[in-house]
């Protein structure tokens, strides 16, 4: 389940990156850039914390071991699906500030 944090950071980064090239206003460009930078910063922090602090490596290993005890990925499907909906909602504010700047693939996924 620790991968959810990295997935959140990656989804945040990619949401901003997908919109950035087609942003048509300054606010849309700033919003997309901030979202992408936030995702990048989050993943960099998580990686630094995991590599530099032994306590967090132990914490991650405990979480992963507990997840394996509860069953495979299929048993965690409801949790994974709800995280997917959370990540989809993550792009909603950006789509509100930049409705004309959504790339077709992302706009289609949000409709």
RAVEN-V160453 format. One record per run of one state. SS is the DSSP state (~ for helix, > for strand, _ for the rest). FROM is the first residue (numbers start at 1). LEN is the number of residues. If there is no record, write none. Layout:
# RAVEN-V160453
((SS;FROM;LEN) (SS;FROM;LEN))
This chain:
# RAVEN-V160453
((_;1;2) (~;3;18) (_;21;5) (~;26;27) (_;53;1) (~;54;16) (_;70;4) (~;74;17) (_;91;1) (~;92;6) (_;98;1) (~;99;3) (_;102;2) (~;104;7) (_;111;1))
